[in-house]
């Protein structure tokens, strides 16, 4: 069983919020929320998931695509450690969502870990969800294409599933 401790921020993902705006003030209205007992909780505040749970927990997007809800974030990962962390997350723990970004400065190592995991695990690229982010200096329409090309080159992938 893979175990992970999550902060209260993570729990907010499970409590969708709708914002309703009036002319002068914003009113926050909460949608029906799941109780903590509805989640795979364990005493001591730790979630626990089997490898199978990690593979199957998804969110259906508007276009019908299924996105894994749990992902490995690579922000502030130490150099020379992130490749192994990505590899371990995919091959040993069952993660199917990897989150990266240009600004993190480690997409080449993330790509090494993803590609090594794909080779060793027998998974297909389509079995993983890879997210990356464009940095603010590349938000101009003429800069987006080259930024995506850099991301793909750094990650050594033909495509990413989501660009933020």
Secondary structure by P-SEA (a helix, b strand, c coil): cbbbbbcaaaaaaabbbbbbbcccbbbbbbccccccccccccccbbbbbcaaaaaccccccccccccccbbbbccccccccaaaaaaaacccccccbbbbccccccaaaaaaaaaaaaaaaccccccbbbbbbbccccccccaaaaaaaaaaaaaccccccccc
